[in-house]
């Protein structure tokens, strides 16, 4: 209960990466460190490149998610959704896809009730990829699918349709990255409108545009307004390009009248060098700039209610599996 006697709003962070170099390719971690170094150097801060590299790499050693759970506890986050992008075709990885799946399944067992997993697929994986996705859902209890189109494909690529058929049959949502990403990748595949064909061909599948409330906002919100099965998350808000700050940016988005289509997500641990999870989640409190003028019922949807509803079919399935 809150100090006013109201029930506390349940928080589900719908967009979290495992802070581990077993899940994120080392070359991308190096790129993040290099970007941080150049930004600090441009601002006249004399920081050694090696020191920045060490600090960034240290953020990606949380292989069992223990540190993440501690941050969730401190921030008041009840559950997090771990997204697992498939980087197979664009970067070297330390684990095979099957090994990566087992790593995330182990985290779910280690921290019961704290995590759900969206498994990453790539249309070029063929029948083997479809079979692995089915195993991830039916045997490991993963609750949806993650797409990273910047790896070189459209989210409406027909080679993805067997995956969408699985999602439609099992009530699983699909989270697709939109906007920019790692420097070496093709940003043209990050346009939200590329999801439109898939959303029409699979009206029974809910599609969430990752970062959609931060980049390509007008296009993403347009889709949310006119496609019943299209949603956006706010992940990446800390780095939003807005002269008034990300808090004012989100407040403007929340006043568009589509809050039943907006999902909270932090994109942890991308911002961890500049802020803790508790600090950024604290900005979403009642009366803050972020939620100024936003009704409590709508805040509940944004902070957890909507993603809980989208995952409800997969949650029921996971419970049935556990009872067998």
C-alpha positions as CSV (number, residue, x, y, z in Angstrom):
1,X,0.0,0.0,0.0
2,X,1.1,3.6,-0.6
3,X,1.1,6.4,2.0
4,X,-2.4,7.4,0.6
5,X,-3.8,3.9,1.2
6,X,-3.8,3.0,-2.5
7,X,-2.5,-0.3,-3.7
8,X,1.1,0.0,-5.0
9,X,1.4,0.0,-8.8
10,X,2.9,-3.2,-9.9
11,X,6.0,-2.6,-12.1
12,X,7.1,-4.9,-15.0
13,X,10.2,-3.8,-16.9
14,X,9.3,-5.1,-20.4
15,X,12.7,-4.4,-22.1
16,X,15.8,-5.7,-20.3
17,X,19.0,-7.3,-21.7
18,X,21.0,-9.7,-19.6
19,X,24.2,-7.8,-18.6
20,X,26.5,-10.5,-19.8
21,X,29.1,-10.8,-22.5
22,X,27.7,-14.3,-23.0
23,X,24.5,-12.7,-24.4
24,X,25.8,-9.4,-25.9
25,X,28.7,-9.8,-28.4
26,X,32.0,-8.4,-27.1
27,X,32.4,-6.3,-30.2
28,X,29.2,-4.4,-29.4
29,X,30.3,-3.9,-25.8
30,X,33.6,-2.5,-27.1
31,X,31.6,-0.2,-29.4
32,X,29.6,1.1,-26.4
33,X,32.9,1.7,-24.5
34,X,34.4,3.6,-27.5
35,X,31.3,5.8,-27.8
36,X,31.5,6.6,-24.1
37,X,35.2,7.5,-24.4
38,X,34.7,9.8,-27.4
39,X,31.7,11.5,-25.7
40,X,33.7,12.2,-22.5
41,X,36.7,13.3,-24.6
42,X,34.6,15.8,-26.6
43,X,33.4,17.3,-23.3
44,X,36.9,17.9,-22.2
45,X,37.1,15.2,-19.6
46,X,40.5,13.5,-19.4
47,X,39.6,9.9,-19.1
48,X,41.8,7.0,-20.2
49,X,40.3,4.8,-22.9
50,X,41.4,1.6,-21.0
51,X,39.6,2.8,-17.9
52,X,36.3,3.3,-19.8
53,X,36.7,-0.1,-21.4
54,X,37.1,-1.7,-18.0
55,X,34.1,0.1,-16.6
56,X,31.8,-0.9,-19.5
57,X,32.9,-4.5,-19.6
58,X,32.3,-4.7,-15.9
59,X,28.6,-4.0,-16.6
60,X,28.4,-7.2,-18.7
61,X,29.6,-9.8,-16.1
62,X,26.2,-10.4,-14.5
63,X,25.8,-13.9,-16.0
64,X,23.3,-15.2,-13.5
65,X,21.3,-11.9,-13.2
66,X,22.0,-11.6,-9.5
67,X,23.1,-8.0,-9.8
68,X,20.0,-7.2,-11.9
69,X,17.7,-8.7,-9.3
70,X,19.3,-6.5,-6.6
71,X,18.7,-3.4,-8.8
72,X,15.2,-4.5,-9.4
73,X,14.6,-4.8,-5.7
74,X,16.1,-1.4,-5.0
75,X,13.9,0.1,-7.8
76,X,10.7,-1.6,-6.8
77,X,10.5,-3.6,-10.1
78,X,8.5,-6.7,-9.6
79,X,9.4,-8.5,-12.8
80,X,11.6,-8.0,-15.9
81,X,11.3,-9.3,-19.4
82,X,14.6,-10.5,-20.7
83,X,15.0,-10.0,-24.4
84,X,17.4,-12.2,-26.3
85,X,18.4,-10.7,-29.7
86,X,19.7,-13.1,-32.3
87,X,23.1,-11.7,-33.5
88,X,24.1,-14.9,-35.3
89,X,24.5,-13.3,-38.7
90,X,26.1,-10.0,-37.7
91,X,28.5,-10.8,-34.8
92,X,30.6,-13.5,-33.2
93,X,29.0,-15.0,-30.0
94,X,30.5,-16.9,-27.1
95,X,27.5,-19.3,-26.9
96,X,25.5,-21.2,-29.5
97,X,21.8,-20.3,-29.7
98,X,20.9,-23.5,-27.8
99,X,23.4,-22.7,-25.1
100,X,22.1,-19.1,-24.8
101,X,18.6,-20.5,-24.4
102,X,19.7,-22.7,-21.6
103,X,21.5,-19.8,-19.9
104,X,18.2,-17.8,-19.8
105,X,16.2,-20.8,-18.7
106,X,18.6,-21.2,-15.8
107,X,18.1,-17.6,-14.8
108,X,14.3,-18.1,-14.7
109,X,14.9,-21.1,-12.4
110,X,17.4,-19.3,-10.2
111,X,15.1,-16.3,-9.7
112,X,11.5,-17.8,-9.8
113,X,8.8,-15.2,-10.6
114,X,11.2,-12.4,-11.4
115,X,11.8,-13.0,-15.1
116,X,10.1,-13.8,-18.4
117,X,12.0,-14.3,-21.6
118,X,11.4,-13.3,-25.2
119,X,13.5,-15.5,-27.5
120,X,15.3,-13.9,-30.4
121,X,14.9,-15.4,-33.9
122,X,16.3,-14.7,-37.4
123,X,14.4,-15.6,-40.6
124,X,17.6,-17.0,-42.1
125,X,17.8,-19.8,-39.4
126,X,15.5,-22.1,-41.4
127,X,13.7,-25.1,-39.9
128,X,16.3,-25.4,-37.2
129,X,15.5,-21.9,-35.9
130,X,11.7,-22.7,-35.9
131,X,12.4,-25.9,-34.0
132,X,14.5,-24.2,-31.4
133,X,11.8,-21.5,-30.9
134,X,9.2,-24.2,-30.3
135,X,11.5,-25.8,-27.8
136,X,12.1,-22.5,-26.0
137,X,8.4,-22.0,-25.7
138,X,7.2,-25.5,-25.0
139,X,10.0,-26.9,-22.9
140,X,11.9,-23.9,-21.4
141,X,8.8,-21.7,-20.8
142,X,9.8,-18.6,-22.7
143,X,6.9,-16.2,-23.2
144,X,7.3,-14.6,-26.6
145,X,9.6,-13.6,-29.4
146,X,12.2,-10.9,-30.0
147,X,13.2,-9.6,-33.4
148,X,16.3,-7.5,-34.2
149,X,15.7,-6.5,-37.9
150,X,18.8,-4.4,-38.0
151,X,20.7,-7.7,-38.4
152,X,19.5,-7.5,-42.0
153,X,15.8,-8.4,-42.6
154,X,12.3,-6.9,-42.5
155,X,10.0,-8.0,-39.6
156,X,7.4,-8.7,-42.3
157,X,9.8,-11.2,-44.1
158,X,7.7,-14.2,-45.0
159,X,10.3,-16.5,-43.6
160,X,9.2,-15.3,-40.2
161,X,5.6,-16.4,-40.8
162,X,6.1,-19.9,-39.3
163,X,7.3,-18.2,-36.1
164,X,4.2,-15.9,-36.2
165,X,2.0,-18.9,-36.6
166,X,3.5,-20.4,-33.4
167,X,2.9,-17.1,-31.6
168,X,-0.7,-16.9,-32.9
169,X,-1.4,-20.5,-31.7
170,X,0.0,-20.0,-28.3
171,X,-0.9,-16.3,-27.6
172,X,2.7,-15.1,-27.6
173,X,3.6,-11.4,-28.2
174,X,6.4,-10.3,-30.5
175,X,8.8,-7.5,-29.6
176,X,10.6,-6.0,-32.6
177,X,13.4,-3.5,-32.3
178,X,12.8,-0.2,-34.1
179,X,15.1,2.8,-34.5
180,X,18.9,2.8,-34.6
181,X,21.3,0.3,-33.0
182,X,24.9,-0.8,-33.3
183,X,26.9,1.3,-35.7
184,X,27.7,-1.5,-38.2
185,X,24.1,-2.5,-38.8
186,X,21.5,-1.3,-41.3
187,X,19.2,1.2,-39.7
188,X,16.7,1.1,-42.7
189,X,15.3,-2.1,-41.2
190,X,14.4,-0.2,-38.0
191,X,11.4,1.6,-39.4
192,X,8.2,0.8,-37.6
193,X,6.1,0.7,-40.8
194,X,8.0,-2.4,-41.8
195,X,5.9,-4.3,-39.2
196,X,2.6,-3.2,-40.8
197,X,2.3,-6.2,-43.2
198,X,3.0,-8.7,-40.5
199,X,0.5,-7.1,-38.2
200,X,-2.2,-7.3,-40.9
201,X,-1.4,-10.9,-41.8
202,X,-1.4,-11.9,-38.1
203,X,-4.2,-9.9,-36.4
204,X,-4.1,-12.3,-33.5
205,X,-0.5,-11.6,-32.7
206,X,0.4,-8.6,-30.5
207,X,3.4,-6.7,-31.8
208,X,5.4,-4.3,-29.6
209,X,7.7,-1.8,-31.2
210,X,10.8,-1.6,-29.0
211,X,11.9,2.0,-28.5
212,X,8.9,3.1,-30.4
213,X,8.1,5.9,-27.9
214,X,11.6,7.2,-28.3
215,X,12.6,7.1,-31.9
216,X,10.2,7.3,-35.0
217,X,7.6,8.3,-32.5
218,X,5.1,9.8,-34.9
219,X,5.2,6.7,-37.1
220,X,5.0,4.3,-34.2
221,X,2.1,6.1,-32.5
222,X,0.3,6.3,-35.8
223,X,0.5,2.5,-36.1
224,X,-0.7,2.1,-32.5
225,X,-3.6,4.4,-33.2
226,X,-4.9,2.4,-36.2
227,X,-3.7,-1.1,-35.7
228,X,-5.4,-2.9,-32.8
229,X,-2.5,-5.3,-32.3
230,X,0.3,-2.7,-32.3
231,X,2.0,-1.4,-29.2
232,X,5.2,0.6,-28.3
233,X,7.6,0.5,-25.4
234,X,9.5,3.5,-23.9
235,X,12.8,1.7,-23.6
236,X,15.9,3.8,-24.4
237,X,14.2,6.9,-22.9
238,X,17.3,8.0,-21.0
239,X,19.1,8.7,-24.3
240,X,16.2,10.5,-26.1
241,X,17.2,13.5,-28.2
242,X,15.0,16.2,-26.7
243,X,16.2,19.6,-25.5
244,X,13.7,19.5,-22.6
245,X,14.9,16.1,-21.4
246,X,13.5,12.6,-21.6
247,X,11.0,13.3,-18.8
248,X,9.2,16.0,-20.7
249,X,9.4,13.9,-23.9
250,X,7.6,11.0,-22.3
251,X,5.1,13.2,-20.7
252,X,4.2,14.6,-24.2
253,X,3.9,11.0,-25.5
254,X,1.6,10.0,-22.6
255,X,-0.7,12.9,-23.4
256,X,-1.4,11.6,-26.9
257,X,-4.4,9.5,-25.7
258,X,-2.8,6.1,-26.5
259,X,-1.6,5.0,-23.0
260,X,-3.4,1.7,-23.4
261,X,-0.8,1.0,-26.1
262,X,2.3,2.0,-24.2
263,X,4.6,-0.3,-22.2
264,X,7.3,0.6,-19.7
265,X,10.8,-0.7,-20.4
266,X,14.2,0.5,-19.3
267,X,16.7,-1.0,-21.7
268,X,18.9,-2.0,-18.8
269,X,21.9,-2.0,-18.6
270,X,22.6,0.4,-21.5
271,X,22.4,3.5,-19.2
272,X,24.1,2.0,-16.2
273,X,27.2,4.2,-16.4
274,X,25.1,7.3,-15.9
275,X,22.2,6.2,-13.6
276,X,20.9,3.3,-11.6
277,X,17.7,1.5,-12.3
278,X,16.3,2.9,-9.0
279,X,17.1,6.4,-10.2
280,X,15.3,6.1,-13.6
281,X,12.3,4.2,-12.2
282,X,12.0,6.9,-9.5
283,X,11.2,9.4,-12.2
284,X,8.0,7.6,-12.9
285,X,6.5,8.3,-9.5
286,X,3.2,10.0,-9.0
287,X,3.4,13.7,-9.5
288,X,6.6,13.6,-11.4
289,X,7.3,15.4,-14.6
290,X,6.9,12.1,-16.5
291,X,3.4,11.4,-15.2
292,X,2.2,15.0,-14.7
293,X,-1.5,15.1,-15.6
294,X,-1.7,11.3,-16.2
295,X,-4.4,9.4,-14.4
296,X,-3.5,6.6,-12.1
297,X,-5.4,4.0,-14.1
298,X,-3.3,4.9,-17.1
299,X,-0.1,4.8,-15.1
300,X,-1.0,1.3,-14.0
301,X,-1.4,0.2,-17.6
302,X,2.0,1.7,-18.7
303,X,4.0,0.4,-15.7
304,X,2.9,-3.2,-15.9
305,X,-0.8,-3.7,-16.7
306,X,-0.6,-3.8,-20.4
307,X,2.5,-6.0,-20.8
308,X,0.9,-8.4,-18.1
309,X,-2.1,-8.6,-20.4
310,X,-0.1,-9.2,-23.5
311,X,1.9,-12.0,-21.7
312,X,-1.2,-13.5,-20.1
313,X,-1.6,-16.3,-22.6
314,X,2.0,-17.4,-22.3
315,X,1.9,-17.1,-18.5
316,X,-1.1,-19.5,-18.5
317,X,0.8,-21.9,-20.7
318,X,3.9,-21.8,-18.6
319,X,1.8,-22.6,-15.5
320,X,0.2,-25.6,-17.2
321,X,3.7,-26.8,-18.1
322,X,4.8,-26.5,-14.5
323,X,1.9,-28.6,-13.3
324,X,2.7,-31.5,-15.6
